[in-house]
Amino acid sequence: MLSDADRNKAADILIKAEKERKQATQLSTTWPAITIDDSYAISREVARRRMAAGAKLIGHKVGLTSKAMQRSSQIDEPDYGHLFDDMMIADGAKIPHDKYCRPRVEIELAFIMGKSLRGPGVGLPEVLRATEYVVPAIEIVDARLVDPRKIVDTVADNGAAAGIVTGGRPVGPLDVDLRWVGGIMYKNSEIEETGVAAGVLGHPALGVAWLANKLGAHDVTLEPGHLVLAGSFTRVVHAQKGDTLHADFGALGAIAVQFV
């Protein structure tokens, strides 16, 4: 367990790395005794500082929702991070590549909450009743710490959350079987990754349920209007300068961005 002083130093490191677009040494190397609780405390401190500087919290992201990713990270549950208004990116935007340290993209579904949702005891029915609509999304992830990272590094780094692109056709949570929403990620017109939303804990809404229960233990509520990225159902695709990333969600439409 780290002291408050060391947690604040870790937050300083992450904020500086993001500001300078230069990856820092892993926190797990600097502080070998760091725990998951430390990591979430560091992430919350970074979030607090961002909001104090004017950023608005607009929701959360869920990560590591597949069993394979959990096994490789040596954990037995997903992780989460905070989402802010300055992370939103328009569909079709040209994004400066040098805005990030090492950008990558993932295909996800974004749940827009219509009602408050707070654990404990949140399950699939509660999520579906509380969701106003679901929309296709691309998440941009960016590691502010160098490889190889441990799960404590990723959690402290806000789950690597860096950007959110939404678009396509919004749908009601009961209008389609969300488990079978598919996505194809193209890079420069070539298929890089494919997947279906059932890869997120069997149903993407279960990622939202896990988040509501996890946050509820810290007296945090998912508020109406909050956006929740429920978890990726493809592996990450690296983005180089000049790359166009295009995600096709079939009947739910498509989203694209270009790194310049």
Order of alpha helices (4+ residues) and beta strands (2+ residues): alpha-alpha-alpha-beta-alpha-beta-beta-beta-beta-alpha-beta-alpha-beta-beta-beta-alpha-beta-beta-beta-beta
